[in-house]
Amino acid sequence: MNYDSQKEIINVLAERGLRPTKKFGQNFMISRAAREKVLSYADIKAGDSVWEIGGGLGAMTSMALERVGQEGHLTVFEIDRGYIDFLTEQFGSHPGFQIIAGDMVKTWRSAAEESGKPDVIFGNLPYNSASAMITQLIEGDGLAPHMVFTVQKEMGLRITAKPGSADYSSFSVLCQLACDVAYQGDLKSGSFYPVPDVISGIVTFTPKPGFQEYATPQVLRAIRDMFASRRKTLLNNLRPYGVDKVQSACQSLGIDISTRAETLTPQQIADLAKSLT
C-alpha cells in the first residue's frame, strides 16, 4: 500500500467501509518525511521491543517493523475494530507483530505484565486522549527509554512549558519531573489526512532516574492540588492540608507561602508535595 498517496488511502477506506472519526482522533500521516522524522527520534534498532499507540492503517507500523527486523517485536494498540482487522491482514504474518484491541489506557498494563516494558513507545496520539495516555504511562511506571509522540501543538507546549509561563501546569510538572522532555518542532497540517484543524508537533520523552520517589497517589494529588486555582497562592490551594503544616513545609524548603505554584520549578513542587504527605 502506498501510504504517501491520499487517493489510495481514501480508496482503501471506502472499500472497507471505514472513515476517520473525531471520536478516536484519527488523522493519518500521509507525509513520508513526517513519518521518517517521528521515527528518527524513536531511535528503533533491530531486535527492539516497540509499542505503537494507534496503528491506523499502518503507515508507521510498516516502517517500525522494518526497523525492528525479524528478531524484534512490535505491539500495536488499536481501538477501532475496522483498523484492527486491516492491520492484522497487512502485518499478521510478521513473526514479531502483535495487536492489542481496545483502549490503550485500559490495556497497556496487561501487555507490560505479559511481555515486559518496551524499549521504545511511539504514536500519533489522538488529540482528545493524549494527556490521559501520557499520564497513565508516567504514573503507572510504564515509561520506555525512548518515547516520541505527535500531539496537538498546544499540548506539546504544555508538556514542555517553563515555570511562570501561561502553559505551565500540573501536567507540565508531571511530565518534566518524570522525563527530560523536548518539543521537536511542528508538523504541517498537510502531512495528515484528513487535514486537522490544529497544528501538530513532535514531543520526545527520556525518563529521569528517581521519579518513583514521588510517584505515590498522595504526592501526585498534592501536585495537582497546588494548581487547583492558578490565581490562588500555595497557602490557599493547600489549605485543606492544614495551615501550620503548609507553613512549616514551605519554610523548611525556603519557599514563599504566598507565591503561586506556577512560579516554582517541578523539583520544588515535588519536594513540597512530598513533605505534605
C-alpha positions in Angstrom: 0.0 0.0 0.0 1.2 3.5 -0.9 0.9 5.4 2.4 2.1 8.6 0.7 -1.0 8.6 -1.6 -4.0 10.3 -0.1 -6.1 9.0 -3.0 -5.1 5.4 -2.3 -5.9 5.8 1.4 -9.3 7.2 0.6 -10.0 4.3 -1.8 -8.9 1.7 0.9 -11.1 3.3 3.5 -14.1 3.4 1.1 -13.6 -0.3 0.0 -13.6 -1.4 3.6 -16.4 0.9 4.8 -14.1 2.8 7.1 -13.8 6.5 7.8 -11.6 8.6 10.1 -13.5 9.6 13.2 -13.1 12.5 15.5 -14.1 10.3 18.4 -10.9 8.3 18.1 -8.8 11.3 16.8 -7.9 9.6 13.5 -5.7 11.6 11.2 -3.4 9.5 9.0 0.1 10.7 8.5 0.5 10.8 4.7 3.8 12.5 4.5 6.8 10.1 4.4 9.1 12.9 5.5 6.9 13.5 8.6 6.9 9.8 9.5 10.6 9.5 9.0 11.1 12.5 11.3 9.0 11.0 14.1 10.7 7.6 13.9 14.2 9.1 13.8 13.5 10.4 17.3 12.2 6.9 18.3 15.7 5.5 17.6 14.3 2.0 16.9 17.0 -0.6 16.5 17.0 -4.2 15.2 15.8 -6.6 17.8 14.0 -3.9 19.9 10.6 -4.3 21.6 8.4 -1.5 20.4 4.9 -0.2 21.2 2.9 1.8 18.8 -0.2 3.7 20.1 -2.8 3.9 17.4 -1.8 2.0 14.3 -4.5 3.3 12.0 -3.8 1.9 8.5 -0.2 1.1 9.4 1.8 3.9 7.8 4.3 4.0 10.7 3.7 0.4 11.6 5.3 -0.8 8.4 8.3 1.4 8.9 8.7 0.3 12.5 8.6 -3.4 11.5 11.4 -2.8 9.0 13.4 -1.3 11.8 12.9 -4.0 14.4 13.6 -6.7 11.9 12.8 -10.4 12.3 14.2 -10.6 15.8 12.3 -7.6 17.1 8.8 -7.2 18.3 6.1 -4.6 17.6 2.9 -4.3 19.7 0.2 -2.1 18.2 -2.6 -0.7 20.4 -5.7 0.0 18.3 -9.2 0.7 19.5 -11.1 0.7 16.2 -12.2 -2.8 15.0 -12.1 -1.9 11.3 -8.4 -0.9 11.6 -7.6 -3.9 13.8 -8.8 -6.2 11.0 -6.9 -4.3 8.3 -3.6 -4.3 10.4 -3.9 -8.0 11.1 -4.3 -8.7 7.4 -1.4 -6.4 6.4 1.1 -7.4 9.1 -0.1 -10.5 10.8 2.4 -12.8 9.1 5.4 -10.9 10.6 6.7 -13.0 13.4 7.2 -10.1 15.7 3.8 -8.4 15.1 1.1 -8.3 17.8 -2.0 -6.2 18.0 -3.9 -5.4 21.2 -7.5 -4.4 20.8 -9.2 -1.8 22.9 -8.4 1.4 24.7 -4.7 1.7 25.4 -5.3 3.4 28.7 -7.0 0.2 29.9 -4.9 -2.4 28.1 -1.2 -1.4 28.4 -0.7 -2.7 31.9 -1.6 -6.3 30.9 0.7 -6.0 27.9 3.6 -4.9 30.2 2.9 -7.7 32.6 2.8 -10.3 29.8 5.8 -9.2 27.8 7.6 -6.6 29.9 8.1 -2.9 29.2 9.3 -2.0 25.7 12.5 -0.3 24.5 10.5 2.3 22.5 7.0 3.8 22.6 5.8 6.0 19.8 2.5 7.1 18.3 0.4 9.7 16.5 -1.8 10.3 19.6 -5.4 11.2 19.3 -5.8 14.8 20.4 -8.7 14.1 22.8 -7.0 11.5 24.9 -3.2 12.1 24.5 -2.9 13.6 28.0 -4.6 10.6 29.6 -2.3 8.2 27.7 0.8 10.0 28.7 -0.3 10.4 32.3 -1.1 6.7 32.5 2.4 5.7 31.3 4.1 8.1 33.8 2.0 7.4 36.9 1.8 3.7 36.2 5.6 3.2 35.8 5.1 2.4 32.1 7.9 4.6 30.6 10.3 3.3 28.0 13.9 4.5 27.4 12.8 6.2 24.1 9.4 7.8 23.6 8.1 10.1 20.9 4.6 11.3 20.2 2.8 13.6 17.8 0.3 15.7 19.7 -1.6 18.9 19.3 0.9 21.7 19.4 -0.9 23.3 22.3 -0.4 20.1 24.4 3.3 19.9 23.3 3.8 23.4 24.7 2.1 22.5 27.9 4.3 19.4 28.3 7.5 21.5 27.9 6.3 24.8 29.5 8.7 26.6 31.8 7.7 28.0 35.3 6.0 31.3 35.1 4.6 30.8 31.6 0.9 30.6 30.8 1.1 27.0 29.6 2.8 25.7 32.8 0.5 23.4 34.8 0.5 20.3 37.0 0.7 18.2 33.8 3.9 20.1 32.8 5.3 19.3 36.3 4.4 15.6 36.0 6.0 15.2 32.6 9.1 17.2 33.5 9.6 15.5 36.9 9.5 12.1 35.2 11.3 12.8 32.0 13.6 15.1 30.1 11.1 16.5 27.5 11.6 18.4 24.3 9.4 19.9 21.7 11.0 18.9 18.4 9.0 21.1 16.0 5.7 21.4 14.2 4.3 19.1 11.5 2.5 20.7 8.6 -1.3 20.2 8.6 -0.9 18.9 5.0 1.1 15.9 6.5 -2.2 14.4 7.6 -5.4 13.1 6.1 -8.0 14.4 7.0 -6.3 17.8 7.5 -6.6 18.6 11.2 -8.0 22.0 12.4 -5.0 22.4 14.7 -1.2 22.3 14.4 0.6 19.1 15.4 4.0 18.8 16.9 6.6 16.2 18.0 7.5 15.7 21.6 10.2 13.4 23.0 10.4 11.9 26.5 13.5 10.5 28.1 12.9 9.1 31.6 14.8 10.5 34.5 16.1 8.5 37.4 14.4 8.9 40.8 10.9 9.7 39.7 9.4 6.8 41.6 10.3 8.5 44.8 7.4 10.9 44.0 5.1 8.6 42.2 2.7 7.9 45.0 -1.0 8.8 44.7 -0.7 11.2 47.7 2.2 13.1 46.2 0.7 13.3 42.8 -2.6 14.5 44.2 -0.8 17.2 46.2 0.9 18.4 43.0 -2.4 18.7 41.3 -3.9 20.5 44.3 -1.2 23.2 44.1 -2.6 24.2 40.7 -6.3 23.8 41.6 -6.8 27.5 41.1 -4.0 29.3 39.2 -4.8 32.7 40.8 -4.5 31.4 44.3 -1.4 31.2 46.4 0.1 28.0 47.7 -1.4 28.5 51.1 -4.9 29.0 49.7 -4.7 26.0 47.4 -3.2 23.8 50.0 -5.3 25.0 53.0 -7.0 21.5 53.3 -3.6 20.1 54.3 -3.5 22.4 57.3 -2.2 25.9 57.5 0.5 25.0 60.1 1.7 22.0 58.1 1.9 24.0 54.8 3.7 26.9 56.5 6.3 24.5 58.1 6.9 22.7 54.9 7.4 25.8 52.9 9.7 27.3 55.5 11.9 24.2 55.5 12.2 24.3 51.7 12.8 28.0 51.5 9.5 28.6 49.6 7.4 31.7 50.0 4.0 30.5 51.1 2.3 33.5 49.4 3.7 32.6 46.0 1.8 30.7 43.3 2.6 27.2 42.2 3.2 28.3 38.6 6.4 30.2 39.8 8.1 27.1 41.2 10.2 24.5 39.4 9.0 20.9 39.0 11.5 19.8 41.7 10.4 22.4 44.2 6.8 21.4 43.6 7.6 17.7 44.0 9.6 18.3 47.2 6.8 20.4 48.7 4.2 17.8 47.7 6.2 15.0 49.3 6.7 16.9 52.5 2.9 17.3 52.9 2.1 13.6 52.5 
